[in-house]
Amino acid sequence: KAGTSAALIDLRHFFTGMPDHVVIRLPAHFPAYRDHQDIDILCRDVASVHRHILAAGSPYMAQGFRFEEHRADGHLHVDVFSPGATRLNFRFDLIADLGSYRKFVVDPAFAQVVLDSKRQLLQNSSAVFVPAQPHEMVLRCMEYLEWKDEIPAKKKHLDYLMQHPDVEFLPLVSRYTNL
């Protein structure tokens, strides 16, 4: 997903005051990012978060950045292109629910549980909302199981699970999925 160019927009600006959300699978380097990277945002109200991103992006639009949006797999993608670019620089992947997995079923209530129990994390001096640790583990487990055969790099999520052996999450997998 990621290229090699430096970040061209300041993600902190977008996440300040963002309506009710959590960043799913927060990258360790946040708020920095690499060219063509995306960030998954579970939203209580996608339309509100979408409006917030466009409002926060208006200073960039004034500099010639383009913000394009499209829907795919039930997600709303807001793609950011630097002036004159044809390849996206960054994608905000806005998610209303966790029902897009193909290999298993997720209880629709789980998205609200994740949002209701979010925690604020200070990462690289930036405040960001993320899922409670057990929910983060479930989300990473699901991402790994969904994509492990097609995208070997998803092993990073399994590695994350192995780095947190003290966090009990398997009962949540059983409760909120058919795995």
N, C-alpha and C positions, 0 to 999 in steps of 0.2 A: 504494500500500500504506500510505502513512503519512498521518496526519492532522496536527493542529497542537498537541495537548496535550503537556505535559511528561511526562517519564518518571516513573512512579509506583513502580517497583521498581528496585533497584540491581543491574544485571546483573553487576557485578563479583562479587557474592556468589554468583551461580549458576555462574560460570565458574571460581571458585577450587576446586581439587580435583576438577573434573569429570573423569570417566573418559575414556580415550583418544578424542580427537575433534579435528576442525579446524572452524573457522568458515569456511564457503565465502562468498566475495565479501563480506568484512568491510566494513561501512559506515564511511566516514571519520569519522563522529561517534561511533562506539562508544567507551565504553559508554553514551553517551546514546542515546536513541531517541525516536521520535515515536509518538503514539497510533496503534494499529492496525498497527504495524510488525511484521515477523517477522525472524528470523535463521535461516539454514540451517546446520545442524550435521551434518557427516558423522561418524558414530559407528562405532567398531569393534564396539561392543555397545550397541545402542539401549536395551535393557532396563536396563543399568547407568546410562546417562546419564539415562534417564527417572526411575529411582529417585533419582538424585542431585538432579535438578531438584525433585522433590516434597519431598525432605528439606530442600533449601535454601529451598524456598518455604514451609515450615511456619510461620515467623514471620509471613509475609504472610497465610497462611490464618487464623492466630489473630486477625488484624486484620480479617477479613471478605473477603479476596480469595478468588476461586474459581479453581481450576485444573481445566480440563476438557480431556479428551483424546479424540481421534478419529483414525482412519486415513483417508488420502486419497492416491491415486496411489502407494501403497507407502511413504508417509511417516507418521510418528507426529507429530501436532500436539499440543502442549501449550499450550492457550490460557489466558491469564491475564486475568481480569476484575477490575476494582476493585470494592470493596464496592457492591452495588446496581446495578452497570452491566449493560447488555444487550449492549453493543458491546465486543469484546475490546480490551484495552489493549496486549497483547504476545503474540506467538506464538513458541514454540520449535519449529522445524520439524526433527525428528530424521530423519536419512536413513541407511539402512544400506548403500545401494549407489547407483550412478549409472545405473541401468537404466530410469529413468522417462521418458527422452527419447523422443519419438514420431517425430521427423524423421530420426534417425540412431541407430546402435547404438554403445554404449560397452562396451568389453571389461570384464567384471566384475572383472578384476584391477586396473583403474585405481584403484578406491576404496582398495584396500590399499596401492598405491604412494603415493597421496596421504597416507594416514595414516602410512606408514612414513617418509616424508621431510618431515614437518611441521616447522615452525619456530615459535619463540615470538617474538611481536612485542610491543613496548611501544607501545600506541596510547593517546594521551590519558592517560598515566600508568597504564594498565591492561595487564597481561600477558594475552595471548590467543594460542592456537595457531591458526595459519593454514597453508595449503598452501605448499610451496616455491614460489618465484616462477614458475618455468616451468609448474608445475601450476596455479597460480592463473590464469595466462594461458589455459591450455586450458579451465578451468572457465568463465571469463568468455566465451571464444569460443563454447563450447557453449550457454551461457545466451542469448547474443545470437542465435545462429543458430536456436535453438528458438523464441524468442518475438518476434523483430524485427517480424514482420508483424502480430501481434496486440497487442503492447504496445510502442508507440513509445518509451516511457521506457527500454526495455532498451538503447537506443543508448549509455547510460552505460557499458556494458561494452565496446563498441567504442571509445569514447573512452579508456577505461582501457588497452586494448591499444595505442592510438596513443601514449599517454603513456609507454610502455615499449618503444620500438622496439629497444632493445639486448638484450631477452630473447628468446632463441630458443625457440620452442615449437611451431612447425608440425610438426617431426618427431614430436613427442609426439601431436599431433592425428592424424597418419597412423598412428602405432603403436597408439593406444588407441581409435580410432573408425573407422567406415567412411566418414568424410567425405573 
